[in-house]
Every structure is written in structure tokens, then in C-alpha cells.
């Protein structure tokens, strides 16, 4: 099965489930010895498979019958055909590893193991981060994939000489890629490989590192949210590509008939618009993502039939990246990110530059909702909300700030603000603990309005008032979003 990091779109697949409570063949299982937990975890001591005296084995691990029964999920209806065989099972570490291990019954190889042991080959121990003679917790691995959608389309590997010695004078080796693939077929066929795993091909004096795994061909993954980090190798369907990254390796190792990975840059030619930002960055963007941007219509049309279509936008890299994230969510029918108010204001300008109606509507709704909730507060209302309604309304220079949702994220802890700064003028406390302008960044996000003018004298003040320099800096920063307060004189005239 192909496994994707959790939540990366419709192409994502994942799976880890509980093991059967009892073995399918009805044999007695000593759960006390195995320390099986209710959620299917099994505690096993790792021993070295290579020290068991076997001539060879195509499996990574050997298990005693009892552990095999607990970790086997061969009867699961969603597993692929290769996993339905009772000859082996797939299982993983409880945590801290992406590696899926393939285990067989030790008895099938005339090997005797203790009930609480698992024999694992050396390179797989290294890949899975398990230690010899160390007890680890394992889980059965349950596939949730649909038949045929879990096989890798291709694997990109890096091939290097084994580090058998540190001698600088090493004779150059010439190896045919077909020989590597024969060994890989024996080693990888029907098992999972994960990005970052390294395998020793000792007969060829090589080590092979998994650089990239792909369940889809390049042309099918260019316009979707896609990230594949492991999957099953199928001899008939999985293509192996080669890369060499170390210059010294190229001097001492030559691989004949090696297939190079497909060039992704070639795929960015037709169907893509290369958008140049005003700070000289280039974004290759699929035309389907840009369709809501009316200002780029002619470039989108050109990209459908031409290569190397480029355009420039008067938007910087950071802002355009946020625009693309929004547009990708719109294309995929997902909820857009909840950008903060300052970013929303910037996005509004970018949306108008691109003539992107969905983004304009999003920004107007966000900013309109914000403006509509701003108002004046009486002092009694603030105290009542804090004392009786579990609100956390701060008053700083007569600004009312709703910081309740911020408390769990507050670097100083979630207790200091309610304990020290409620129901009083908190300007002095704010200056004392927040000496830089960086602390002003979220003020607009928390801003709820102003204390009405006639109640400002009722606010308890600190013995040491905030400095005039701090108040000037604060007012200059907040000037663009603070609402005007209606004066007493105007209110009297009105009534």
C-alpha cells in the first residue's frame, strides 16, 4: 500500500489498525509474555537475523508463531492481493519510524525464537531505528488502499559503494543496472520501501538509498496535492531510476544502462504559467489554479497551447505564496486558510491586482466581519464580562482587546494575564513585559473596540503609568485600525 503524509488531499492514503484479538488458527497465545495491549501493540525484543545461521531469506524479519498471529492482518478485506498470503505479515513500530516491516514465521525457516523475540536483518534495523537486544513496541499494519492504487509507479534510488574501507585508492567499478535491479527485485518485491531507507547489496558491494517514491507518473501528479513517502514495489509495474550525488562516487563507480529520473522541468512547459513576482522570484503555476485571476486570462489561454509562458505581477513572494494557497483550496473545494487581519488586508490588494473575484469576496467578508464587531464599551460592561461571563477583555490605552483565545499560546503562560491585568488599565504591564514592536503584531487581531469616553476616568490606573514614549509608539502603530470615539459633547448635541 502507498502511504501519504496525513492530509494531503484526495490522493492520500494511510492505515494503521488494531490487530485481531485472538489468532485466526485458534492456537494458544501467551499474551502475558508478549505484553499485548488492548489496542493491538505487541512488545518484542529485537535479535539479529543475520546471526541465526540462515543461508539467505527474502524477508526482513522472522517472528514466532504467537507474535505472527497477533501482528498478522492477512484476513483484512481491504488489503491487496500480495498481503492476503498467510506466508507473511506487515507491521510497524508504534512510533518514530515510517518503515513498514515484512515478517515471516520463524518456523517456516526452521528457526526457533522465544515468544517475545523478533529477528530483524541489520539494514532494516538501522532503517527502522531499532536496536539489537532492545525491546520495542510494534503494531500490525492495516492497509486501507484500494486494489492496484497502492503499487509504486517508480522509485528513485541513489547507488554508492559500500563503505568497507576508508582507502582513497579504490579501483573503479563498472556495474550494469540490470544486475542492481535483479538484486532489488529479490530484496524489494512485494514489500514496502520508504524514502530515506538504505539497503546493503553486499554481493554487488553497493548500498542503495531510497531517494523518492511515486505512486503516480509525473504527468499525473503535477496538478494535484501530492506527497508519497512509501509504497509497495511491484516487479512488473515499478520502474527504478538512478541518481548519483557524490562526485567521488562518479569517479569510482559507473552504472551502465541506468535510467535517469524524468525531468520535472519539462513538465512545467505546457499548461503552466511562470509567474514572476516583484522581488524576482518565479512560480511555475498550473493554469487551472490561476483561472479565477481575470488579469492573467491571456497568459492562461496561451499556456494551454504554448510552452514557456511567463507573466509578471506586482506582488511580492510571500504574498503571492498565500494567494496560491488560497487558489489551490478553491480549486480543490477546500476551506481557505483563516488568515489574520493584516494578511487579509494585504491579500485584498493582491486580489484586486489579479482581479480575482473569489479572493476579493473572501477578504471583504473577513474585513467586513471584523469592522462590524468593533464598538464602544462601558467600563461596567467590561468588568461584568470578565467576572461573570469568563471573558478576557484587556484595556490598554483605552483599547479593548479580546485575548481569551490567545491565552493558551501566550509565551508567558495562560495565567499571568487573568491574574495581573484584568479590570484595570494594563498599559503599564504591557510595556513592562513587551518591550519591542514585535509584540504589537497581533493587536489588530485582538482589537474589539474602545472604552467610551465618559467611562475612561473609572478605569483603575497603575501606580506607575506607562511611559509617554511607549504610548506614542503604541498609538502610532494602532492609528490605522482604532475606531474614533464619540465625544460627550457630540452625544449631548445629538440628544
N, C-alpha and C positions, 0 to 999 in steps of 0.2 A: 504494500500500500504506500502511496505517496503521502508524505506528511508536510503540512504547511504551518508556518508560524500562525498562531491563533489570530485571528480575524483579519484576513487579508482578502476578503471578497468571495465571490461565488465559486472561485476555483479552489478554495481552501478545503482541506480535508484533515481530520485529526482523529485520534482514537486511543483511549486507554480505558479499559473497563475492568470490572471485578471478575475474578476467576470463579468457576463453579465451586459451590460449597463442598462437594464431595467428588471423588474421582469417578470418571464415567465407567470404568471397568469394575467398580464395586470393591476394589482391593482396599485393605485397611491402610489408612494414612495416619501416621503418628503426628498429629497437629501440635502436640506439646513440644516434640523435638524440633519440628520445623518452625515453630513460633508463627503460625499463620494468623494474621489479624482478620477481623471481620470484613475489612474492605479488600481482602484478597492479597495483601502483602505477604511475602514469604522471606524469612531470614535465612541466608545461606552463607557458609564460609567458602571463600574462593580458593581453589587449588590450581596449580599449573597443569594444563592439559598436556603440554609438551613433555612433562616428566613422567607420564603414565606408560611410556614404552610403546605407544602406537606407531606403526609404520607411517600411516597417513590417515587423515579424516577430512571430509569436506565440511564438517560442522565446526562452528566456533566454540561450542560448549557441549559438555555431556552432563546429564542430570540423573540422579537416582530416580527410580520409578515413582516414588511418592511425590517428589518435587515436580517431576514432569507432569504428573496428573493435576497438580494444583496450578501449574503455570500454563497448561495447555488449554487453548480455546478453539480447538480444531472443529468443534461442532457448531461454532457460531455461523449463522446463516449468511451473514454479510461478508465473510472472509472470502478471499479469492481462491481459485482452484488449487494453487500451489500450497495454500495454507490449510487446505482440508485434509492433507495427508496426515495420518497419525504417526508418521515417522519422526516429525519434529514439531517444535512449538516456537513461537516468538515471545520474547519477554524483554523487559527493560528494567533499569534501575528506578527506584522510587523517585529520585530527583537528581539534579545536577548532571544529566547526561542525555544527549539526543540519540545515542546509539541504541539500536534495537538488536538484541542478540538472538541467534538461532540455535536452539538446543535440541539434542537427540538423547534418547535413553542410553545410559552408560552400558546397560546390559546387552544392548544390540552390538556392542563392540567388545564384549567380554571383559568389561572394566567394572570393578567393584568400587563404589563410592559410599561413604557414610550418608545417612538420611539427610543430614544438614549441610552437605557439601555440593558445590558446583565446580566443575573443571572447565576453565576458560583458557583459550590459546593466548600466547603472550601479546601479540599486537592488538588483539581485541581487548585484553585487559587494559592496555595503555589507552586505547581509544575511549573505552568506557569509564576510565578513571577509577578502576577498582584495583585493590592491592592483593597480592598473594598472601594467604593465611589471614585475611581480614574478612570479618563478617559484614555483609551488605544486605540491604533490603531490596527485594525485587518484586515487580508487578507483572502479571500477564499482559500482553499487548493485544488489544482487540481492534481489528480493522473495521472501519465504518465506511470503507470505499465501495464504489460500485464496480462490478467486474470490468476489467480492461482499463479503467481510468486510474489505476494505481501503479501501472508499469512505467518506468522511466523511459523517456524517448531518447535521451542521451546523457552521457556522463563525461565530464572534462576532468582529466587526470594530469597530475604533474609526475613525471618519472625521473628518479635520481638514483645514482649508485648507492648501494648500501654502505654505511659508514663502518666498514670492517677494520679500517686502519686510517691513520692520520697522515700517511705518507703523501708528500707532494708529487712524487714521481709515479703516476698511475698510468698504465697503458690505456690507450683509447679503445673503448669497446664499441662494436657495431652490432646492434640488435634489431631484428625485424619486428615490426609492430604486431605481426601475426603471432609471434611467439608469446608476446606480452598478453595478447587477447586470449590465447589458449589458456594461459595460467589464470587470467582474470575470470574466464568462464567457469573454471573449476572452483575458484575462490568466491566469486560473487553471485553466480547464477542462483536465482530463487531466494536471495537474501537481501536485506536492506543494506544500502550504503548511505552514509551521512556525510555532508560537507565537513571537511577537516579530518576525517579518518585517514590513517596511514597504515598501509599493509606491506609486509615484507614478502617479496617474491625471491626467496633465497636461492632457488635453482637458477635464476637469472642474475643473481647478485644485484637486485634492484629493490627500491622501495617506491611505492605508488601512493600518492596523496590525492584524495578526492577534492577537487577544486570547486566543482559546480555540478549540480544535478538538475535535470529538467524533465518535467513530465509532458511538456508540450514543445513542438518545434518552434523555432524562433519567430516565424511569421505569425503564429497564433498567440503568442504571449506579449506582443508589442503593445496592444491596445487594451490590456486588462490589468487589474491589480493582481500581481503575481509574485510569489516568492516561494520557491521549492527548496527545501534543505535536506530531504532524504527521500528514498523510494526504493522499490524493488527492481533489481536488474533482471531483465529477460533476455536470454541469449539471442532469440530471434528478432527482438524489437529494439533493444537498447544499443545505440551506437556509442563507441568510445572515441573521444577526441583527445589529442595530446597537446601539452604545453610544457615548455622548459623555461624557467625563470632565472635560474642561477647561471651567470656567464661561464663560470668554471665548468659546470656540468656539460655545457655545449662543447667544451674542448675535450672532455674525456669520455663523452657518451653521445653516440649518434643513433637515432632511431630511424630505421628505413621504413618507408611506406606508411608513415604516421599521418593521420588525418588531422588537420588543423581545425580548431573551432570555427563555426560560422562567424562572419564579420558583422557585428551588430550595426556598425556604421552604415553598411549597405542597406540595412532595413530602414534606416532613418531618411532615405532619399524620397521615395514616392509616398504620398499620404501624410507627410509630416511638414510642418511649418517651423522653420528655425527662427525663433523669436529672440531678437537682440534687445536687452534691457538698456536703460540709460547709463548703467555703470559697467557696460561692456561684457556682460555675461550672455551666454547663448543657451536657450532652452529648445531642444527639439520636441515639439508637441504634436500629437496626432490631431488631424483636422477635426475628428469627431468631438474632441474635447473643446476645441475653440469655436464650435458652431454658434453658441449663443453670443459671440462677440461680433456685432454687426460691423464695427470699424475694421475688422480683419477679413471681411467676406471675400474680397477679391483674391486674397492670398490663400484662403481655404479652398476656393474653387480651383485655383492654379495647382494646388498640392494634389488634387485628385488625379491629375494627368501629367504633372511635371515633377522633375526632381530638383533638389536644392532650392526650394522656395524659401525666401527669407523676408523678414519684415522687422521693423524697429518700433518699440513702444516707449513712451516717456514715463516709464515706471521702473523703480529700482528692483534689484534681485530679490530682496527679502519680501517685498510687497507682491511681486509677480508670483513668487512661490506660493503665497497664501491664496492668490487668485486661482492658480492652477488646482490647489487642493479643493477649493470651493467648486470649480467647474467639474472636477473629477467626481465629486459627490453628486452633483446634479446629473451627470451622465449615467451614473450607476444607480440612481434612485435612492441615494442615501441621505441622511440628515446632515446638513452642513455643520462645520465646527462652530462652537459658541465663542466667537472672537470677542475680546474685551472691547470696551467702547472706543479707546484710542485707535486700536487697529481697525475697528469698524469705520471710523471717520476716514482713515487713510484708504480703506478699501472702497469707500463711496466715491472718492476722487478717481481711483483706478477704474472703477466700474463705468464712470462717465467717460473716461478716456477711451475705453474699449467699446462703449455703447452696449454694455452687457445688461440687458433688462433684468434677468433673474438676480444678479448681484446687486443691482440698484434697488430692487424691491426688498431684498434681504436687508441691506444697510438701512433703508428708510424705515423698515419695520423695527429694527433693533434700536435705531436712534430715536424714532418716534415714541416707542415704549419707554425709553429712558427719560425723554423730556416730559412725557405725560405724567410721570410719577413724582417729579420734582415739585415741592411746595414749601410753604412756611409751616413751622411747628411752634406750638406754645410750649413753654417750659414744663407746665404741668403734664402735658401730653407725653413729653419725652420721659419724664420720671415715671409716669404710670406704665408706659410700655416696658421700661426697663425692670420695674419692680413687680409688675403683675402679669405681664404677657411674655416674659422670657426674651424680650428683645435685647439687643446690644447696640444702642444708639449712642455714639460718641459725639461730643461737641468740641470742635477745635476751631477757634477764631469764629465762632457762631455758625460754622458749617455743621450740619447734621450728617453723620456718617454711619451707615448701617454695616457693621463689621461682623455680624453674627456668623455668617458662612466662612469668614476668613479665619476665625479663631483656631480651628484645627491645623491650619497651615502657618500660623504665626510663629516666626523663628524664636520668639521669647516664651512660647508656651501659650496654652489656651486659658490660663487662669489670671495672668497678670493684668490684662485689660479690664475684665469684670471686677477684679479686686481693687484696682487703684484709680481707674479713670472714668467710671460711670457717675452720672448725676452731678457733674461739675465741669468746669472748663478744663479740658485736657490738653490745652495748648502747651503748657509747661512740660508735662510728661512726654508729649510727642517730641518736643525739641530735645529733651534730655536723652531719650533713647534712640532718636533718629536724627543723626547729625548731617546726613547727606541728602542731596536731591533725589537719590535713588528711592528713598522712602516715600516720595511724592507720587510715584508712578501709578499706584492703584487708587489714589484719592478720588479720581473721577468715577471709577468703578463703584466705589462705596458711597459716593455722594448722593444724599436723599433730599437735600434742601437746606433751608436756613432757619435759625431761630427768629421768630418775629421780633420786630424792633422793640415793641413795648415790654417784652419779657426779658430782654438781654440783661437788665440790671438784677434780675432774680437769680442769675446763674452764679453759684458759689465759685469764687476765684481761689487760685493757689496763693500761698503767702509770697512766693517769688514768681512774678509774672514772666511770661515768655519775653525774650529779648525783641527789641524793635527790628533788629537785623533779620531774625528768623521770621517774624511776622511779615516783613516786606517780601522776603524770598517766597514765603508761602502764598501770599496774595498775588504776587506776580505770576506764579506758576498756575494758580487756580482761576485767574481772572477770566479765562475764556469759557469756563463752564459754570461758574457760580451764577445763580439767578438773582435778579435785582430784588431788594426787599422794599415793600411798600412802606413809606414813612407814615408816622402818626398824623401829620398834617394832612396828607392826601386822603387818609381814611376818614378824618373828620369832615373834610370838604365833601366827600362822597355821600356821607350820611346827612 
